Amino acid sequence: MVAENIIVPVTEPTDWVHPIVIAPKSNGDIRVCMDPRSLNTYIKREIFQIPTQDTLFSELSGAQYFSLLDASNAFLQIPLDHKSSLLCTISTPFGRYRYLRLPYGLSSAPEIFQKFMFDTLNDLTGVIAYFDDILVFGKTIEEHNLNLERTLQRITKS
């Protein structure tokens, strides 16, 4: 995670230090996570309305062609500011580290990520983002391919 610029060593004192937990991934690998339960009780959540599936499905009327994209390590794509990063310090057998990117387990992480996806893709036609899933669609193959190209360009820039 250090090599991927997700966490960095911490040498200065921090107000918060969290234990780590190991969570299994669906592919059999493991994910090292911060256990932020104590921090979660103090987080003031930014309320962002998560769209319902009914709302999302209503946008698909007439669509015949679809592509489903999955944002790999979704939350870890969102950078933290320095103050937030210090709040996300973990203790490991190898020392203390702080997250540079949004860690799994924070109570506000799903809303933060959904808002990021909304802000990034909302003005594009033929695309729906629901957490880490991105559905690209079109009534014709040409429309679908154009929507897919625009979506991939936007994601690459963000």
LUMBA-999725 format. One record per residue: x, y, z of N, C-alpha, C in turn. Coordinates in steps of 0.2 Angstrom, whole numbers, plus 5000, padded with zeros to 4 digits. Example, Ala and Ser with C-alpha at 12.3 -4.5 7.8 and 13.67 -1.06 7.14 Angstrom:
2
PT, 5066, 4972, 5039, 5062, 4978, 5039, 5066, 4984, 5039
PT, 5064, 4989, 5035, 5068, 4995, 5036, 5064, 5000, 5039
//
This chain:
158
PT, 5004, 4994, 5000, 5000, 5000, 5000, 5004, 5006, 5000
PT, 5010, 5006, 5003, 5015, 5011, 5003, 5017, 5013, 4995
PT, 5019, 5007, 4992, 5021, 5008, 4985, 5016, 5011, 4980
PT, 5010, 5009, 4982, 5004, 5012, 4978, 5002, 5019, 4980
PT, 5005, 5022, 4985, 5004, 5029, 4987, 4997, 5029, 4990
PT, 4995, 5024, 4994, 4989, 5024, 4997, 4990, 5026, 5005
PT, 4995, 5023, 5008, 4997, 5025, 5014, 5004, 5028, 5014
PT, 5006, 5032, 5020, 5013, 5034, 5021, 5015, 5033, 5028
PT, 5021, 5032, 5030, 5023, 5031, 5037, 5022, 5038, 5041
PT, 5020, 5037, 5047, 5019, 5043, 5051, 5024, 5043, 5057
PT, 5027, 5049, 5058, 5032, 5049, 5063, 5030, 5054, 5068
PT, 5026, 5059, 5066, 5024, 5064, 5071, 5018, 5062, 5075
PT, 5016, 5065, 5081, 5011, 5063, 5085, 5004, 5064, 5081
PT, 4999, 5060, 5082, 4993, 5061, 5079, 4987, 5060, 5085
PT, 4982, 5063, 5084, 4976, 5062, 5089, 4973, 5056, 5088
PT, 4973, 5053, 5083, 4969, 5047, 5082, 4974, 5041, 5079
PT, 4973, 5035, 5082, 4977, 5029, 5079, 4972, 5024, 5079
PT, 4971, 5020, 5074, 4966, 5015, 5073, 4969, 5008, 5072
PT, 4966, 5003, 5075, 4969, 4996, 5073, 4967, 4994, 5066
PT, 4970, 4989, 5064, 4969, 4987, 5057, 4964, 4980, 5058
PT, 4961, 4979, 5052, 4957, 4973, 5052, 4958, 4970, 5045
PT, 4958, 4964, 5045, 4958, 4960, 5038, 4952, 4958, 5036
PT, 4950, 4960, 5030, 4943, 4958, 5027, 4945, 4954, 5020
PT, 4941, 4948, 5020, 4942, 4944, 5014, 4939, 4948, 5008
PT, 4942, 4947, 5002, 4939, 4949, 4995, 4936, 4943, 4992
PT, 4931, 4945, 4988, 4927, 4940, 4984, 4932, 4935, 4980
PT, 4937, 4938, 4978, 4942, 4934, 4974, 4947, 4929, 4978
PT, 4946, 4929, 4985, 4950, 4926, 4989, 4956, 4929, 4992
PT, 4958, 4935, 4989, 4963, 4939, 4992, 4961, 4943, 4998
PT, 4965, 4946, 5002, 4963, 4950, 5008, 4964, 4957, 5007
PT, 4960, 4961, 5011, 4960, 4968, 5011, 4962, 4970, 5018
PT, 4967, 4974, 5018, 4969, 4977, 5025, 4965, 4984, 5026
PT, 4961, 4984, 5031, 4957, 4990, 5032, 4958, 4993, 5039
PT, 4957, 4999, 5039, 4957, 5003, 5045, 4950, 5001, 5049
PT, 4951, 5001, 5056, 4945, 5000, 5060, 4943, 5006, 5063
PT, 4939, 5010, 5059, 4937, 5017, 5061, 4931, 5018, 5066
PT, 4929, 5013, 5069, 4923, 5013, 5073, 4922, 5019, 5078
PT, 4928, 5020, 5081, 4928, 5026, 5086, 4928, 5032, 5082
PT, 4931, 5033, 5077, 4931, 5039, 5073, 4924, 5040, 5070
PT, 4921, 5035, 5068, 4914, 5036, 5064, 4909, 5039, 5069
PT, 4910, 5038, 5075, 4905, 5041, 5080, 4905, 5049, 5080
PT, 4911, 5052, 5077, 4912, 5059, 5077, 4911, 5062, 5070
PT, 4911, 5058, 5065, 4910, 5061, 5058, 4904, 5064, 5057
PT, 4904, 5070, 5055, 4898, 5074, 5052, 4897, 5072, 5045
PT, 4892, 5068, 5044, 4892, 5066, 5037, 4889, 5071, 5032
PT, 4892, 5072, 5026, 4889, 5076, 5021, 4883, 5072, 5018
PT, 4877, 5074, 5019, 4872, 5071, 5016, 4871, 5071, 5008
PT, 4872, 5066, 5005, 4871, 5066, 4998, 4866, 5060, 4996
PT, 4861, 5062, 4993, 4855, 5058, 4992, 4858, 5052, 4987
PT, 4858, 5046, 4989, 4859, 5040, 4985, 4853, 5039, 4980
PT, 4854, 5039, 4974, 4848, 5037, 4970, 4845, 5030, 4971
PT, 4839, 5030, 4970, 4835, 5023, 4971, 4836, 5019, 4964
PT, 4836, 5013, 4965, 4836, 5009, 4959, 4830, 5010, 4954
PT, 4825, 5012, 4957, 4819, 5014, 4952, 4821, 5020, 4948
PT, 4824, 5025, 4951, 4825, 5031, 4948, 4831, 5029, 4943
PT, 4835, 5025, 4944, 4841, 5024, 4939, 4838, 5020, 4933
PT, 4834, 5015, 4935, 4831, 5011, 4929, 4826, 5015, 4925
PT, 4823, 5020, 4927, 4819, 5024, 4923, 4823, 5027, 4917
PT, 4829, 5029, 4918, 4833, 5032, 4913, 4835, 5027, 4908
PT, 4834, 5021, 4908, 4836, 5016, 4903, 4831, 5015, 4898
PT, 4825, 5018, 4898, 4820, 5017, 4893, 4823, 5017, 4886
PT, 4821, 5012, 4882, 4823, 5012, 4875, 4830, 5010, 4874
PT, 4834, 5009, 4879, 4841, 5007, 4878, 4842, 5000, 4876
PT, 4846, 4998, 4871, 4847, 4991, 4869, 4854, 4989, 4870
PT, 4859, 4993, 4871, 4866, 4991, 4871, 4869, 4994, 4878
PT, 4872, 4989, 4881, 4875, 4991, 4888, 4882, 4989, 4889
PT, 4886, 4992, 4893, 4892, 4990, 4896, 4892, 4992, 4903
PT, 4895, 4988, 4907, 4895, 4989, 4914, 4903, 4989, 4916
PT, 4905, 4995, 4919, 4911, 4996, 4921, 4912, 4996, 4929
PT, 4917, 4993, 4932, 4918, 4993, 4939, 4924, 4997, 4941
PT, 4923, 5002, 4945, 4929, 5006, 4948, 4933, 5002, 4953
PT, 4939, 5000, 4951, 4943, 4996, 4955, 4945, 5000, 4961
PT, 4945, 4997, 4967, 4947, 5000, 4973, 4944, 5007, 4974
PT, 4937, 5007, 4973, 4934, 5013, 4972, 4936, 5019, 4977
PT, 4935, 5018, 4983, 4936, 5023, 4988, 4943, 5025, 4988
PT, 4948, 5021, 4986, 4955, 5022, 4987, 4957, 5027, 4981
PT, 4952, 5029, 4977, 4954, 5034, 4971, 4953, 5041, 4973
PT, 4950, 5042, 4979, 4948, 5048, 4982, 4953, 5051, 4987
PT, 4957, 5056, 4985, 4962, 5059, 4989, 4959, 5062, 4996
PT, 4963, 5061, 5001, 4961, 5065, 5007, 4965, 5071, 5008
PT, 4963, 5076, 5011, 4967, 5082, 5013, 4971, 5080, 5019
PT, 4976, 5084, 5021, 4981, 5082, 5026, 4978, 5081, 5033
PT, 4973, 5086, 5034, 4970, 5085, 5041, 4966, 5078, 5041
PT, 4962, 5077, 5036, 4958, 5070, 5036, 4963, 5064, 5036
PT, 4969, 5065, 5032, 4973, 5060, 5032, 4976, 5058, 5039
PT, 4978, 5063, 5043, 4980, 5062, 5050, 4975, 5058, 5054
PT, 4968, 5060, 5053, 4963, 5056, 5057, 4963, 5049, 5055
PT, 4966, 5047, 5049, 4965, 5040, 5047, 4972, 5037, 5047
PT, 4975, 5038, 5053, 4981, 5034, 5055, 4980, 5027, 5058
PT, 4984, 5023, 5055, 4983, 5016, 5058, 4989, 5013, 5061
PT, 4988, 5009, 5066, 4994, 5005, 5069, 4995, 4998, 5066
PT, 5001, 4997, 5064, 5002, 4990, 5061, 5009, 4987, 5065
PT, 5010, 4981, 5064, 5016, 4978, 5067, 5022, 4982, 5065
PT, 5022, 4985, 5059, 5028, 4989, 5056, 5028, 4996, 5057
PT, 5024, 4999, 5061, 5023, 5006, 5063, 5017, 5009, 5061
PT, 5016, 5015, 5062, 5010, 5019, 5061, 5011, 5022, 5054
PT, 5005, 5022, 5050, 5004, 5024, 5044, 4998, 5028, 5043
PT, 4997, 5033, 5039, 4991, 5037, 5038, 4989, 5036, 5030
PT, 4982, 5036, 5030, 4980, 5035, 5023, 4980, 5042, 5019
PT, 4982, 5041, 5013, 4982, 5047, 5008, 4976, 5047, 5004
PT, 4972, 5042, 5004, 4966, 5041, 5000, 4960, 5038, 5005
PT, 4954, 5039, 5003, 4948, 5038, 5007, 4948, 5030, 5008
PT, 4949, 5028, 5015, 4949, 5021, 5017, 4942, 5018, 5017
PT, 4942, 5012, 5017, 4936, 5008, 5018, 4934, 5008, 5025
PT, 4928, 5008, 5027, 4926, 5008, 5034, 4923, 5015, 5037
PT, 4925, 5020, 5034, 4923, 5027, 5036, 4915, 5027, 5035
PT, 4911, 5029, 5039, 4904, 5029, 5038, 4902, 5034, 5033
PT, 4906, 5039, 5031, 4904, 5044, 5026, 4907, 5042, 5019
PT, 4911, 5037, 5019, 4914, 5035, 5012, 4909, 5033, 5007
PT, 4904, 5030, 5008, 4900, 5028, 5002, 4897, 5035, 4999
PT, 4894, 5039, 5003, 4892, 5046, 5001, 4897, 5050, 4997
PT, 4903, 5050, 5000, 4908, 5054, 4997, 4910, 5051, 4990
PT, 4910, 5045, 4990, 4912, 5042, 4983, 4906, 5043, 4978
PT, 4900, 5042, 4980, 4894, 5043, 4976, 4894, 5050, 4973
PT, 4895, 5055, 4978, 4895, 5062, 4976, 4901, 5063, 4971
PT, 4906, 5060, 4972, 4912, 5061, 4967, 4910, 5058, 4960
PT, 4907, 5052, 4960, 4905, 5049, 4954, 4899, 5054, 4951
PT, 4895, 5056, 4955, 4889, 5061, 4952, 4892, 5067, 4949
PT, 4897, 5070, 4953, 4900, 5076, 4950, 4904, 5075, 4944
PT, 4907, 5069, 4943, 4911, 5068, 4938, 4908, 5066, 4931
PT, 4902, 5062, 4932, 4899, 5059, 4926, 4892, 5062, 4925
PT, 4889, 5066, 4929, 4882, 5068, 4929, 4880, 5071, 4923
PT, 4884, 5075, 4920, 4882, 5079, 4914, 4883, 5075, 4907
PT, 4885, 5069, 4908, 4886, 5064, 4902, 4879, 5061, 4901
PT, 4877, 5060, 4895, 4871, 5056, 4893, 4873, 5049, 4892
PT, 4868, 5044, 4894, 4869, 5037, 4893, 4874, 5034, 4898
PT, 4874, 5037, 4904, 4879, 5034, 4909, 4875, 5035, 4916
PT, 4876, 5030, 4920, 4873, 5030, 4927, 4879, 5027, 4931
PT, 4880, 5031, 4937, 4885, 5028, 4941, 4881, 5027, 4948
PT, 4882, 5021, 4950, 4879, 5019, 4957, 4885, 5016, 4961
PT, 4888, 5020, 4965, 4894, 5018, 4969, 4899, 5016, 4964
PT, 4902, 5010, 4965, 4908, 5008, 4960, 4906, 5005, 4954
PT, 4899, 5005, 4952, 4897, 5002, 4946, 4895, 5008, 4941
PT, 4897, 5007, 4935, 4896, 5013, 4930, 4892, 5009, 4924
PT, 4886, 5011, 4923, 4882, 5008, 4917, 4882, 5013, 4912
PT, 4885, 5011, 4906, 4884, 5015, 4900, 4879, 5011, 4895
PT, 4875, 5016, 4892, 4870, 5013, 4888, 4868, 5017, 4882
PT, 4865, 5014, 4877, 4863, 5018, 4871, 4857, 5014, 4868
PT, 4853, 5018, 4864, 4848, 5015, 4860, 4851, 5011, 4854
PT, 4856, 5014, 4851, 4860, 5011, 4845, 4867, 5009, 4848
PT, 4870, 5005, 4844, 4877, 5003, 4845, 4882, 5009, 4845
PT, 4880, 5013, 4840, 4884, 5019, 4839, 4883, 5024, 4845
PT, 4877, 5025, 4847, 4876, 5029, 4853, 4879, 5026, 4859
PT, 4879, 5020, 4860, 4882, 5017, 4866, 4890, 5018, 4865
PT, 4893, 5017, 4860, 4900, 5017, 4859, 4902, 5024, 4860
PT, 4898, 5029, 4858, 4900, 5036, 4859, 4900, 5038, 4866
PT, 4894, 5035, 4870, 4894, 5037, 4877, 4899, 5033, 4881
PT, 4901, 5027, 4879, 4907, 5024, 4882, 4913, 5027, 4881
PT, 4914, 5030, 4875, 4921, 5034, 4874, 4921, 5040, 4878
PT, 4915, 5044, 4879, 4915, 5050, 4883, 4916, 5048, 4890
PT, 4913, 5043, 4892, 4914, 5041, 4899, 4921, 5039, 4901
PT, 4924, 5035, 4897, 4931, 5033, 4898, 4936, 5039, 4898
PT, 4934, 5044, 4893, 4938, 5050, 4893, 4938, 5054, 4900
PT, 4932, 5054, 4902, 4930, 5058, 4908, 4933, 5055, 4914
PT, 4933, 5048, 4915, 4936, 5045, 4920, 4943, 5045, 4920
PT, 4946, 5045, 4915, 4954, 5045, 4914, 4956, 5052, 4916
PT, 4952, 5058, 4915, 4954, 5064, 4917, 4953, 5066, 4924
PT, 4948, 5062, 4928, 4947, 5064, 4935, 4951, 5060, 4940
//
